[in-house]
Amino acid sequence: MVSAALLVRVEAKRGKEAEVAEFLESALALVQEEPDTTAWFALRFGPATFGIFDAFPDDTGRQAHLAGQVAEALMARAGELFVAHPTITNVDVLASKLPE
């Protein structure tokens, strides 16, 4: 069961769209090492708009993720890849369907 989540949105700088996609795809390996990250999705909303949606059993898992390697890498490359800093929104999960 999950009750906490994050929705992250980023806008790639012109010419950096492929690098942002590659960066997000490569982050999967880091997330797989996080036991409290129940679900994680790298998203593309449009040509230059990307996002991450991830879900956790509780706020403790969410906070651990925010202090983890993916968040660190995202912030370290923000100036290089993104028009502005990532928009990170805490989300409460009201209902979910996950694989068993």
Buried (B, 14 or more C-beta within 10 A) or exposed (E): EBBBBBBBBBBBBEEBBEBBBEBBEEBEEBBEEBEBBBBBEBEBEEEBBBBBBBBBBEEEBBBBBBEBBBBEBBEEBBEEBBEEEBEBEEEEBEEEEEEE
